[in-house]
Amino acid sequence: MFANLLGQKAYYKLTDQDMADIIGVSRVTYDSKMKSGRFTPAECVKFCRYFKKPFEFLFAMEDEPRVERRHKSE
């Protein structure tokens, strides 16, 4: 779940404790939130600000259909 969030965690070599500290919770609570997928809006904002990435990127679900954006050629 949240492959892009986990990708950012790996890229910056952050631990579960580091991730918990970013959103201001314990490591156990962070682990539980990752398993359940239930982050508060405030926690999502903290991750977005820390990684300087949009919500849509960090919290994209693997099973969401991808929408291809096309430019109008006329």
mmJSON file of the N, C-alpha and C atoms, coordinates in Angstrom:
{"data_MODEL":{"atom_site":{
"group_PDB":["ATOM","ATOM","ATOM","ATOM","ATOM","ATOM","ATOM","ATOM","ATOM","ATOM","ATOM","ATOM","ATOM","ATOM","ATOM","ATOM","ATOM","ATOM","ATOM","ATOM","ATOM","ATOM","ATOM","ATOM","ATOM","ATOM","ATOM","ATOM","ATOM","ATOM","ATOM","ATOM","ATOM","ATOM","ATOM","ATOM","ATOM","ATOM","ATOM","ATOM","ATOM","ATOM","ATOM","ATOM","ATOM","ATOM","ATOM","ATOM","ATOM","ATOM","ATOM","ATOM","ATOM","ATOM","ATOM","ATOM","ATOM","ATOM","ATOM","ATOM","ATOM","ATOM","ATOM","ATOM","ATOM","ATOM","ATOM","ATOM","ATOM","ATOM","ATOM","ATOM","ATOM","ATOM","ATOM","ATOM","ATOM","ATOM","ATOM","ATOM","ATOM","ATOM","ATOM","ATOM","ATOM","ATOM","ATOM","ATOM","ATOM","ATOM","ATOM","ATOM","ATOM","ATOM","ATOM","ATOM","ATOM","ATOM","ATOM","ATOM","ATOM","ATOM","ATOM","ATOM","ATOM","ATOM","ATOM","ATOM","ATOM","ATOM","ATOM","ATOM","ATOM","ATOM","ATOM","ATOM","ATOM","ATOM","ATOM","ATOM","ATOM","ATOM","ATOM","ATOM","ATOM","ATOM","ATOM","ATOM","ATOM","ATOM","ATOM","ATOM","ATOM","ATOM","ATOM","ATOM","ATOM","ATOM","ATOM","ATOM","ATOM","ATOM","ATOM","ATOM","ATOM","ATOM","ATOM","ATOM","ATOM","ATOM","ATOM","ATOM","ATOM","ATOM","ATOM","ATOM","ATOM","ATOM","ATOM","ATOM","ATOM","ATOM","ATOM","ATOM","ATOM","ATOM","ATOM","ATOM","ATOM","ATOM","ATOM","ATOM","ATOM","ATOM","ATOM","ATOM","ATOM","ATOM","ATOM","ATOM","ATOM","ATOM","ATOM","ATOM","ATOM","ATOM","ATOM","ATOM","ATOM","ATOM","ATOM","ATOM","ATOM","ATOM","ATOM","ATOM","ATOM","ATOM","ATOM","ATOM","ATOM","ATOM","ATOM","ATOM","ATOM","ATOM","ATOM","ATOM","ATOM","ATOM","ATOM","ATOM","ATOM","ATOM","ATOM","ATOM","ATOM","ATOM","ATOM","ATOM","ATOM","ATOM"],
"id":[1,2,3,4,5,6,7,8,9,10,11,12,13,14,15,16,17,18,19,20,21,22,23,24,25,26,27,28,29,30,31,32,33,34,35,36,37,38,39,40,41,42,43,44,45,46,47,48,49,50,51,52,53,54,55,56,57,58,59,60,61,62,63,64,65,66,67,68,69,70,71,72,73,74,75,76,77,78,79,80,81,82,83,84,85,86,87,88,89,90,91,92,93,94,95,96,97,98,99,100,101,102,103,104,105,106,107,108,109,110,111,112,113,114,115,116,117,118,119,120,121,122,123,124,125,126,127,128,129,130,131,132,133,134,135,136,137,138,139,140,141,142,143,144,145,146,147,148,149,150,151,152,153,154,155,156,157,158,159,160,161,162,163,164,165,166,167,168,169,170,171,172,173,174,175,176,177,178,179,180,181,182,183,184,185,186,187,188,189,190,191,192,193,194,195,196,197,198,199,200,201,202,203,204,205,206,207,208,209,210,211,212,213,214,215,216,217,218,219,220,221,222],
"type_symbol":["N","C","C","N","C","C","N","C","C","N","C","C","N","C","C","N","C","C","N","C","C","N","C","C","N","C","C","N","C","C","N","C","C","N","C","C","N","C","C","N","C","C","N","C","C","N","C","C","N","C","C","N","C","C","N","C","C","N","C","C","N","C","C","N","C","C","N","C","C","N","C","C","N","C","C","N","C","C","N","C","C","N","C","C","N","C","C","N","C","C","N","C","C","N","C","C","N","C","C","N","C","C","N","C","C","N","C","C","N","C","C","N","C","C","N","C","C","N","C","C","N","C","C","N","C","C","N","C","C","N","C","C","N","C","C","N","C","C","N","C","C","N","C","C","N","C","C","N","C","C","N","C","C","N","C","C","N","C","C","N","C","C","N","C","C","N","C","C","N","C","C","N","C","C","N","C","C","N","C","C","N","C","C","N","C","C","N","C","C","N","C","C","N","C","C","N","C","C","N","C","C","N","C","C","N","C","C","N","C","C","N","C","C","N","C","C","N","C","C","N","C","C"],
"label_atom_id":["N","CA","C","N","CA","C","N","CA","C","N","CA","C","N","CA","C","N","CA","C","N","CA","C","N","CA","C","N","CA","C","N","CA","C","N","CA","C","N","CA","C","N","CA","C","N","CA","C","N","CA","C","N","CA","C","N","CA","C","N","CA","C","N","CA","C","N","CA","C","N","CA","C","N","CA","C","N","CA","C","N","CA","C","N","CA","C","N","CA","C","N","CA","C","N","CA","C","N","CA","C","N","CA","C","N","CA","C","N","CA","C","N","CA","C","N","CA","C","N","CA","C","N","CA","C","N","CA","C","N","CA","C","N","CA","C","N","CA","C","N","CA","C","N","CA","C","N","CA","C","N","CA","C","N","CA","C","N","CA","C","N","CA","C","N","CA","C","N","CA","C","N","CA","C","N","CA","C","N","CA","C","N","CA","C","N","CA","C","N","CA","C","N","CA","C","N","CA","C","N","CA","C","N","CA","C","N","CA","C","N","CA","C","N","CA","C","N","CA","C","N","CA","C","N","CA","C","N","CA","C","N","CA","C","N","CA","C","N","CA","C","N","CA","C","N","CA","C","N","CA","C","N","CA","C","N","CA","C"],
"label_alt_id":[null,null,null,null,null,null,null,null,null,null,null,null,null,null,null,null,null,null,null,null,null,null,null,null,null,null,null,null,null,null,null,null,null,null,null,null,null,null,null,null,null,null,null,null,null,null,null,null,null,null,null,null,null,null,null,null,null,null,null,null,null,null,null,null,null,null,null,null,null,null,null,null,null,null,null,null,null,null,null,null,null,null,null,null,null,null,null,null,null,null,null,null,null,null,null,null,null,null,null,null,null,null,null,null,null,null,null,null,null,null,null,null,null,null,null,null,null,null,null,null,null,null,null,null,null,null,null,null,null,null,null,null,null,null,null,null,null,null,null,null,null,null,null,null,null,null,null,null,null,null,null,null,null,null,null,null,null,null,null,null,null,null,null,null,null,null,null,null,null,null,null,null,null,null,null,null,null,null,null,null,null,null,null,null,null,null,null,null,null,null,null,null,null,null,null,null,null,null,null,null,null,null,null,null,null,null,null,null,null,null,null,null,null,null,null,null,null,null,null,null,null,null],
"label_comp_id":["MET","MET","MET","PHE","PHE","PHE","ALA","ALA","ALA","ASN","ASN","ASN","LEU","LEU","LEU","LEU","LEU","LEU","GLY","GLY","GLY","GLN","GLN","GLN","LYS","LYS","LYS","ALA","ALA","ALA","TYR","TYR","TYR","TYR","TYR","TYR","LYS","LYS","LYS","LEU","LEU","LEU","THR","THR","THR","ASP","ASP","ASP","GLN","GLN","GLN","ASP","ASP","ASP","MET","MET","MET","ALA","ALA","ALA","ASP","ASP","ASP","ILE","ILE","ILE","ILE","ILE","ILE","GLY","GLY","GLY","VAL","VAL","VAL","SER","SER","SER","ARG","ARG","ARG","VAL","VAL","VAL","THR","THR","THR","TYR","TYR","TYR","ASP","ASP","ASP","SER","SER","SER","LYS","LYS","LYS","MET","MET","MET","LYS","LYS","LYS","SER","SER","SER","GLY","GLY","GLY","ARG","ARG","ARG","PHE","PHE","PHE","THR","THR","THR","PRO","PRO","PRO","ALA","ALA","ALA","GLU","GLU","GLU","CYS","CYS","CYS","VAL","VAL","VAL","LYS","LYS","LYS","PHE","PHE","PHE","CYS","CYS","CYS","ARG","ARG","ARG","TYR","TYR","TYR","PHE","PHE","PHE","LYS","LYS","LYS","LYS","LYS","LYS","PRO","PRO","PRO","PHE","PHE","PHE","GLU","GLU","GLU","PHE","PHE","PHE","LEU","LEU","LEU","PHE","PHE","PHE","ALA","ALA","ALA","MET","MET","MET","GLU","GLU","GLU","ASP","ASP","ASP","GLU","GLU","GLU","PRO","PRO","PRO","ARG","ARG","ARG","VAL","VAL","VAL","GLU","GLU","GLU","ARG","ARG","ARG","ARG","ARG","ARG","HIS","HIS","HIS","LYS","LYS","LYS","SER","SER","SER","GLU","GLU","GLU"],
"label_asym_id":["A","A","A","A","A","A","A","A","A","A","A","A","A","A","A","A","A","A","A","A","A","A","A","A","A","A","A","A","A","A","A","A","A","A","A","A","A","A","A","A","A","A","A","A","A","A","A","A","A","A","A","A","A","A","A","A","A","A","A","A","A","A","A","A","A","A","A","A","A","A","A","A","A","A","A","A","A","A","A","A","A","A","A","A","A","A","A","A","A","A","A","A","A","A","A","A","A","A","A","A","A","A","A","A","A","A","A","A","A","A","A","A","A","A","A","A","A","A","A","A","A","A","A","A","A","A","A","A","A","A","A","A","A","A","A","A","A","A","A","A","A","A","A","A","A","A","A","A","A","A","A","A","A","A","A","A","A","A","A","A","A","A","A","A","A","A","A","A","A","A","A","A","A","A","A","A","A","A","A","A","A","A","A","A","A","A","A","A","A","A","A","A","A","A","A","A","A","A","A","A","A","A","A","A","A","A","A","A","A","A","A","A","A","A","A","A","A","A","A","A","A","A"],
"label_entity_id":["1","1","1","1","1","1","1","1","1","1","1","1","1","1","1","1","1","1","1","1","1","1","1","1","1","1","1","1","1","1","1","1","1","1","1","1","1","1","1","1","1","1","1","1","1","1","1","1","1","1","1","1","1","1","1","1","1","1","1","1","1","1","1","1","1","1","1","1","1","1","1","1","1","1","1","1","1","1","1","1","1","1","1","1","1","1","1","1","1","1","1","1","1","1","1","1","1","1","1","1","1","1","1","1","1","1","1","1","1","1","1","1","1","1","1","1","1","1","1","1","1","1","1","1","1","1","1","1","1","1","1","1","1","1","1","1","1","1","1","1","1","1","1","1","1","1","1","1","1","1","1","1","1","1","1","1","1","1","1","1","1","1","1","1","1","1","1","1","1","1","1","1","1","1","1","1","1","1","1","1","1","1","1","1","1","1","1","1","1","1","1","1","1","1","1","1","1","1","1","1","1","1","1","1","1","1","1","1","1","1","1","1","1","1","1","1","1","1","1","1","1","1"],
"label_seq_id":[1,1,1,2,2,2,3,3,3,4,4,4,5,5,5,6,6,6,7,7,7,8,8,8,9,9,9,10,10,10,11,11,11,12,12,12,13,13,13,14,14,14,15,15,15,16,16,16,17,17,17,18,18,18,19,19,19,20,20,20,21,21,21,22,22,22,23,23,23,24,24,24,25,25,25,26,26,26,27,27,27,28,28,28,29,29,29,30,30,30,31,31,31,32,32,32,33,33,33,34,34,34,35,35,35,36,36,36,37,37,37,38,38,38,39,39,39,40,40,40,41,41,41,42,42,42,43,43,43,44,44,44,45,45,45,46,46,46,47,47,47,48,48,48,49,49,49,50,50,50,51,51,51,52,52,52,53,53,53,54,54,54,55,55,55,56,56,56,57,57,57,58,58,58,59,59,59,60,60,60,61,61,61,62,62,62,63,63,63,64,64,64,65,65,65,66,66,66,67,67,67,68,68,68,69,69,69,70,70,70,71,71,71,72,72,72,73,73,73,74,74,74],
"pdbx_PDB_ins_code":[null,null,null,null,null,null,null,null,null,null,null,null,null,null,null,null,null,null,null,null,null,null,null,null,null,null,null,null,null,null,null,null,null,null,null,null,null,null,null,null,null,null,null,null,null,null,null,null,null,null,null,null,null,null,null,null,null,null,null,null,null,null,null,null,null,null,null,null,null,null,null,null,null,null,null,null,null,null,null,null,null,null,null,null,null,null,null,null,null,null,null,null,null,null,null,null,null,null,null,null,null,null,null,null,null,null,null,null,null,null,null,null,null,null,null,null,null,null,null,null,null,null,null,null,null,null,null,null,null,null,null,null,null,null,null,null,null,null,null,null,null,null,null,null,null,null,null,null,null,null,null,null,null,null,null,null,null,null,null,null,null,null,null,null,null,null,null,null,null,null,null,null,null,null,null,null,null,null,null,null,null,null,null,null,null,null,null,null,null,null,null,null,null,null,null,null,null,null,null,null,null,null,null,null,null,null,null,null,null,null,null,null,null,null,null,null,null,null,null,null,null,null],
"Cartn_x":[0.845,0.0,0.888,0.49,1.211,2.653,2.777,4.106,4.975,4.397,5.205,5.693,4.867,5.304,6.454,6.313,7.396,8.636,8.437,9.571,10.357,9.652,10.318,11.063,10.438,11.071,12.389,12.361,13.561,14.606,14.171,15.091,15.897,15.215,15.881,16.446,16.338,16.872,16.323,15.0,14.346,13.867,13.892,13.39,11.909,11.271,9.885,9.802,10.798,10.803,10.904,11.726,11.823,10.463,9.788,8.472,7.47,7.519,6.626,6.905,8.168,8.541,8.03,8.036,7.559,6.103,5.29,3.867,3.503,4.491,4.264,3.526,3.823,3.213,4.316,3.941,4.915,5.184,6.261,6.593,5.511,4.98,3.924,2.669,2.328,1.16,1.392,2.591,2.913,2.746,3.266,3.165,1.703,0.9,-0.528,-1.215,-0.858,-1.443,-1.03,0.184,0.624,-0.157,-0.41,-1.136,-2.608,-3.197,-4.627,-4.876,-3.852,-4.022,-4.781,-4.871,-5.672,-4.797,-4.428,-3.723,-4.721,-4.545,-5.417,-5.01,-5.901,-5.512,-4.268,-4.163,-3.004,-1.714,-1.784,-0.602,-0.203,-1.184,-0.902,-0.209,-0.69,-0.086,1.365,1.629,3.007,3.942,3.479,4.3,4.505,3.45,3.56,4.553,4.512,5.443,6.865,7.023,8.367,9.032,8.284,8.854,8.703,7.97,7.733,7.119,6.106,5.389,3.89,3.116,1.666,1.005,-0.124,-0.895,-1.174,-1.587,-1.959,-0.815,0.415,1.586,1.868,2.007,2.4,1.373,0.105,-0.933,-1.714,-1.11,-1.741,-1.85,-2.975,-3.2,-2.834,-2.258,-1.838,-3.019,-4.206,-5.348,-6.179,-5.747,-6.463,-6.17,-7.211,-6.943,-6.165,-5.242,-4.445,-5.168,-5.287,-5.946,-4.871,-4.953,-3.984,-4.426,-3.545,-3.849,-3.401,-4.301,-3.973,-4.054,-3.15,-3.159,-4.068,-4.775,-5.615,-4.715,-4.832,-3.943,-4.458,-5.683,-6.24,-6.362],
"Cartn_y":[-1.186,0.0,1.246,2.232,3.501,3.294,2.675,2.359,3.6,4.724,5.929,6.501,6.424,6.869,5.989,4.69,3.775,3.98,4.347,4.644,5.849,6.885,8.069,7.711,6.883,6.425,5.716,4.825,4.084,5.003,5.908,6.824,7.649,8.125,8.946,8.125,6.795,5.867,6.177,6.361,6.665,5.38,5.37,4.238,4.447,3.404,3.562,4.637,4.711,5.739,7.135,7.29,8.578,8.983,8.019,8.304,8.677,7.971,8.282,9.688,10.046,11.378,12.477,12.229,13.224,13.59,12.579,12.853,12.974,12.83,13.053,11.948,10.684,9.546,8.563,7.538,6.511,5.603,4.853,3.915,2.856,2.385,1.37,1.923,3.161,3.791,3.973,4.397,4.537,3.194,2.128,0.799,0.397,0.669,0.361,1.159,2.427,3.278,2.804,2.34,1.824,0.557,-0.284,-1.523,-1.259,-0.307,-0.019,0.976,1.793,2.828,4.036,4.195,5.271,6.362,7.301,8.485,9.627,10.515,11.684,12.672,13.584,14.611,15.385,15.701,16.445,15.641,14.337,13.489,13.428,13.346,13.333,14.625,15.747,17.049,17.082,16.535,16.523,15.733,14.581,13.801,14.57,15.159,15.912,17.06,17.764,18.879,18.379,17.308,16.778,16.332,15.569,15.035,15.983,17.086,18.064,17.381,16.574,15.843,16.044,16.004,16.165,14.921,15.15,14.065,12.956,13.335,12.366,11.414,11.896,11.046,10.148,10.736,9.953,8.902,9.217,8.316,7.637,7.524,6.8,5.327,4.758,3.336,2.535,1.36,0.538,0.116,-0.05,-0.537,0.577,1.838,2.946,2.974,3.175,3.283,4.556,4.455,5.627,6.364,7.639,8.468,9.107,8.838,9.431,10.85,11.775,13.178,13.469,14.031,14.355,15.854,16.35,17.764,17.972,19.047,19.387,19.851,19.203,19.54,20.685,21.084,22.174,23.447],
"Cartn_z":[0.0,0.0,0.0,-0.766,-0.875,-1.344,-2.501,-3.039,-3.2,-3.608,-3.799,-2.473,-1.45,-0.123,0.361,0.172,0.56,-0.298,-1.546,-2.415,-1.928,-1.486,-0.941,0.347,1.161,2.402,2.078,1.095,0.709,0.083,-0.792,-1.468,-0.459,0.575,1.589,2.751,2.63,3.646,5.035,5.109,6.371,7.035,8.349,9.116,9.423,9.954,10.399,11.48,12.333,13.377,12.766,11.74,11.042,10.47,9.83,9.24,10.326,11.441,12.568,13.092,13.189,13.676,12.742,11.447,10.48,10.758,11.085,11.307,12.786,13.665,15.094,15.821,15.452,16.142,16.541,17.307,17.681,16.486,16.565,15.493,15.352,16.466,16.44,15.764,16.059,15.431,13.936,13.555,12.129,11.424,12.004,11.409,11.232,12.23,12.165,11.061,10.935,9.892,8.501,8.333,7.043,6.681,7.659,7.401,7.083,7.795,7.608,6.478,6.167,5.151,5.662,6.96,7.551,8.16,7.314,7.772,7.837,8.808,8.887,7.793,7.431,6.458,6.894,8.179,8.681,8.506,8.721,8.546,7.073,6.192,4.753,4.337,4.853,4.544,5.02,6.194,6.722,5.809,5.326,4.397,3.09,2.577,1.312,1.435,2.546,2.764,2.946,3.697,3.948,2.644,1.84,0.603,-0.586,-0.386,-1.465,-2.689,-2.426,-3.47,-3.27,-4.364,-4.225,-3.622,-2.996,-2.392,-3.401,-4.595,-5.621,-5.945,-5.823,-6.07,-4.87,-3.683,-2.509,-2.12,-2.284,-1.792,-2.913,-4.089,-5.197,-4.816,-5.14,-4.86,-6.103,-5.911,-7.035,-7.903,-7.321,-8.083,-8.72,-8.569,-9.19,-10.682,-11.483,-12.921,-13.224,-14.141,-14.52,-15.63,-15.451,-16.455,-17.319,-18.6,-19.521,-19.837,-19.664,-19.97,-21.373,-22.145,-23.535,-23.736,-24.535,-24.883,-26.083,-26.041,-27.183,-28.319,-29.436,-30.552,-31.405,-31.183,-31.994,-31.226],
"occupancy":[1.0,1.0,1.0,1.0,1.0,1.0,1.0,1.0,1.0,1.0,1.0,1.0,1.0,1.0,1.0,1.0,1.0,1.0,1.0,1.0,1.0,1.0,1.0,1.0,1.0,1.0,1.0,1.0,1.0,1.0,1.0,1.0,1.0,1.0,1.0,1.0,1.0,1.0,1.0,1.0,1.0,1.0,1.0,1.0,1.0,1.0,1.0,1.0,1.0,1.0,1.0,1.0,1.0,1.0,1.0,1.0,1.0,1.0,1.0,1.0,1.0,1.0,1.0,1.0,1.0,1.0,1.0,1.0,1.0,1.0,1.0,1.0,1.0,1.0,1.0,1.0,1.0,1.0,1.0,1.0,1.0,1.0,1.0,1.0,1.0,1.0,1.0,1.0,1.0,1.0,1.0,1.0,1.0,1.0,1.0,1.0,1.0,1.0,1.0,1.0,1.0,1.0,1.0,1.0,1.0,1.0,1.0,1.0,1.0,1.0,1.0,1.0,1.0,1.0,1.0,1.0,1.0,1.0,1.0,1.0,1.0,1.0,1.0,1.0,1.0,1.0,1.0,1.0,1.0,1.0,1.0,1.0,1.0,1.0,1.0,1.0,1.0,1.0,1.0,1.0,1.0,1.0,1.0,1.0,1.0,1.0,1.0,1.0,1.0,1.0,1.0,1.0,1.0,1.0,1.0,1.0,1.0,1.0,1.0,1.0,1.0,1.0,1.0,1.0,1.0,1.0,1.0,1.0,1.0,1.0,1.0,1.0,1.0,1.0,1.0,1.0,1.0,1.0,1.0,1.0,1.0,1.0,1.0,1.0,1.0,1.0,1.0,1.0,1.0,1.0,1.0,1.0,1.0,1.0,1.0,1.0,1.0,1.0,1.0,1.0,1.0,1.0,1.0,1.0,1.0,1.0,1.0,1.0,1.0,1.0,1.0,1.0,1.0,1.0,1.0,1.0,1.0,1.0,1.0,1.0,1.0,1.0],
"B_iso_or_equiv":[0.0,0.0,0.0,0.0,0.0,0.0,0.0,0.0,0.0,0.0,0.0,0.0,0.0,0.0,0.0,0.0,0.0,0.0,0.0,0.0,0.0,0.0,0.0,0.0,0.0,0.0,0.0,0.0,0.0,0.0,0.0,0.0,0.0,0.0,0.0,0.0,0.0,0.0,0.0,0.0,0.0,0.0,0.0,0.0,0.0,0.0,0.0,0.0,0.0,0.0,0.0,0.0,0.0,0.0,0.0,0.0,0.0,0.0,0.0,0.0,0.0,0.0,0.0,0.0,0.0,0.0,0.0,0.0,0.0,0.0,0.0,0.0,0.0,0.0,0.0,0.0,0.0,0.0,0.0,0.0,0.0,0.0,0.0,0.0,0.0,0.0,0.0,0.0,0.0,0.0,0.0,0.0,0.0,0.0,0.0,0.0,0.0,0.0,0.0,0.0,0.0,0.0,0.0,0.0,0.0,0.0,0.0,0.0,0.0,0.0,0.0,0.0,0.0,0.0,0.0,0.0,0.0,0.0,0.0,0.0,0.0,0.0,0.0,0.0,0.0,0.0,0.0,0.0,0.0,0.0,0.0,0.0,0.0,0.0,0.0,0.0,0.0,0.0,0.0,0.0,0.0,0.0,0.0,0.0,0.0,0.0,0.0,0.0,0.0,0.0,0.0,0.0,0.0,0.0,0.0,0.0,0.0,0.0,0.0,0.0,0.0,0.0,0.0,0.0,0.0,0.0,0.0,0.0,0.0,0.0,0.0,0.0,0.0,0.0,0.0,0.0,0.0,0.0,0.0,0.0,0.0,0.0,0.0,0.0,0.0,0.0,0.0,0.0,0.0,0.0,0.0,0.0,0.0,0.0,0.0,0.0,0.0,0.0,0.0,0.0,0.0,0.0,0.0,0.0,0.0,0.0,0.0,0.0,0.0,0.0,0.0,0.0,0.0,0.0,0.0,0.0,0.0,0.0,0.0,0.0,0.0,0.0],
"pdbx_formal_charge":[null,null,null,null,null,null,null,null,null,null,null,null,null,null,null,null,null,null,null,null,null,null,null,null,null,null,null,null,null,null,null,null,null,null,null,null,null,null,null,null,null,null,null,null,null,null,null,null,null,null,null,null,null,null,null,null,null,null,null,null,null,null,null,null,null,null,null,null,null,null,null,null,null,null,null,null,null,null,null,null,null,null,null,null,null,null,null,null,null,null,null,null,null,null,null,null,null,null,null,null,null,null,null,null,null,null,null,null,null,null,null,null,null,null,null,null,null,null,null,null,null,null,null,null,null,null,null,null,null,null,null,null,null,null,null,null,null,null,null,null,null,null,null,null,null,null,null,null,null,null,null,null,null,null,null,null,null,null,null,null,null,null,null,null,null,null,null,null,null,null,null,null,null,null,null,null,null,null,null,null,null,null,null,null,null,null,null,null,null,null,null,null,null,null,null,null,null,null,null,null,null,null,null,null,null,null,null,null,null,null,null,null,null,null,null,null,null,null,null,null,null,null],
"auth_seq_id":[1,1,1,2,2,2,3,3,3,4,4,4,5,5,5,6,6,6,7,7,7,8,8,8,9,9,9,10,10,10,11,11,11,12,12,12,13,13,13,14,14,14,15,15,15,16,16,16,17,17,17,18,18,18,19,19,19,20,20,20,21,21,21,22,22,22,23,23,23,24,24,24,25,25,25,26,26,26,27,27,27,28,28,28,29,29,29,30,30,30,31,31,31,32,32,32,33,33,33,34,34,34,35,35,35,36,36,36,37,37,37,38,38,38,39,39,39,40,40,40,41,41,41,42,42,42,43,43,43,44,44,44,45,45,45,46,46,46,47,47,47,48,48,48,49,49,49,50,50,50,51,51,51,52,52,52,53,53,53,54,54,54,55,55,55,56,56,56,57,57,57,58,58,58,59,59,59,60,60,60,61,61,61,62,62,62,63,63,63,64,64,64,65,65,65,66,66,66,67,67,67,68,68,68,69,69,69,70,70,70,71,71,71,72,72,72,73,73,73,74,74,74],
"auth_comp_id":["MET","MET","MET","PHE","PHE","PHE","ALA","ALA","ALA","ASN","ASN","ASN","LEU","LEU","LEU","LEU","LEU","LEU","GLY","GLY","GLY","GLN","GLN","GLN","LYS","LYS","LYS","ALA","ALA","ALA","TYR","TYR","TYR","TYR","TYR","TYR","LYS","LYS","LYS","LEU","LEU","LEU","THR","THR","THR","ASP","ASP","ASP","GLN","GLN","GLN","ASP","ASP","ASP","MET","MET","MET","ALA","ALA","ALA","ASP","ASP","ASP","ILE","ILE","ILE","ILE","ILE","ILE","GLY","GLY","GLY","VAL","VAL","VAL","SER","SER","SER","ARG","ARG","ARG","VAL","VAL","VAL","THR","THR","THR","TYR","TYR","TYR","ASP","ASP","ASP","SER","SER","SER","LYS","LYS","LYS","MET","MET","MET","LYS","LYS","LYS","SER","SER","SER","GLY","GLY","GLY","ARG","ARG","ARG","PHE","PHE","PHE","THR","THR","THR","PRO","PRO","PRO","ALA","ALA","ALA","GLU","GLU","GLU","CYS","CYS","CYS","VAL","VAL","VAL","LYS","LYS","LYS","PHE","PHE","PHE","CYS","CYS","CYS","ARG","ARG","ARG","TYR","TYR","TYR","PHE","PHE","PHE","LYS","LYS","LYS","LYS","LYS","LYS","PRO","PRO","PRO","PHE","PHE","PHE","GLU","GLU","GLU","PHE","PHE","PHE","LEU","LEU","LEU","PHE","PHE","PHE","ALA","ALA","ALA","MET","MET","MET","GLU","GLU","GLU","ASP","ASP","ASP","GLU","GLU","GLU","PRO","PRO","PRO","ARG","ARG","ARG","VAL","VAL","VAL","GLU","GLU","GLU","ARG","ARG","ARG","ARG","ARG","ARG","HIS","HIS","HIS","LYS","LYS","LYS","SER","SER","SER","GLU","GLU","GLU"],
"auth_asym_id":["A","A","A","A","A","A","A","A","A","A","A","A","A","A","A","A","A","A","A","A","A","A","A","A","A","A","A","A","A","A","A","A","A","A","A","A","A","A","A","A","A","A","A","A","A","A","A","A","A","A","A","A","A","A","A","A","A","A","A","A","A","A","A","A","A","A","A","A","A","A","A","A","A","A","A","A","A","A","A","A","A","A","A","A","A","A","A","A","A","A","A","A","A","A","A","A","A","A","A","A","A","A","A","A","A","A","A","A","A","A","A","A","A","A","A","A","A","A","A","A","A","A","A","A","A","A","A","A","A","A","A","A","A","A","A","A","A","A","A","A","A","A","A","A","A","A","A","A","A","A","A","A","A","A","A","A","A","A","A","A","A","A","A","A","A","A","A","A","A","A","A","A","A","A","A","A","A","A","A","A","A","A","A","A","A","A","A","A","A","A","A","A","A","A","A","A","A","A","A","A","A","A","A","A","A","A","A","A","A","A","A","A","A","A","A","A","A","A","A","A","A","A"],
"auth_atom_id":["N","CA","C","N","CA","C","N","CA","C","N","CA","C","N","CA","C","N","CA","C","N","CA","C","N","CA","C","N","CA","C","N","CA","C","N","CA","C","N","CA","C","N","CA","C","N","CA","C","N","CA","C","N","CA","C","N","CA","C","N","CA","C","N","CA","C","N","CA","C","N","CA","C","N","CA","C","N","CA","C","N","CA","C","N","CA","C","N","CA","C","N","CA","C","N","CA","C","N","CA","C","N","CA","C","N","CA","C","N","CA","C","N","CA","C","N","CA","C","N","CA","C","N","CA","C","N","CA","C","N","CA","C","N","CA","C","N","CA","C","N","CA","C","N","CA","C","N","CA","C","N","CA","C","N","CA","C","N","CA","C","N","CA","C","N","CA","C","N","CA","C","N","CA","C","N","CA","C","N","CA","C","N","CA","C","N","CA","C","N","CA","C","N","CA","C","N","CA","C","N","CA","C","N","CA","C","N","CA","C","N","CA","C","N","CA","C","N","CA","C","N","CA","C","N","CA","C","N","CA","C","N","CA","C","N","CA","C","N","CA","C","N","CA","C","N","CA","C","N","CA","C","N","CA","C","N","CA","C"],
"pdbx_PDB_model_num":[1,1,1,1,1,1,1,1,1,1,1,1,1,1,1,1,1,1,1,1,1,1,1,1,1,1,1,1,1,1,1,1,1,1,1,1,1,1,1,1,1,1,1,1,1,1,1,1,1,1,1,1,1,1,1,1,1,1,1,1,1,1,1,1,1,1,1,1,1,1,1,1,1,1,1,1,1,1,1,1,1,1,1,1,1,1,1,1,1,1,1,1,1,1,1,1,1,1,1,1,1,1,1,1,1,1,1,1,1,1,1,1,1,1,1,1,1,1,1,1,1,1,1,1,1,1,1,1,1,1,1,1,1,1,1,1,1,1,1,1,1,1,1,1,1,1,1,1,1,1,1,1,1,1,1,1,1,1,1,1,1,1,1,1,1,1,1,1,1,1,1,1,1,1,1,1,1,1,1,1,1,1,1,1,1,1,1,1,1,1,1,1,1,1,1,1,1,1,1,1,1,1,1,1,1,1,1,1,1,1,1,1,1,1,1,1,1,1,1,1,1,1]
}}}
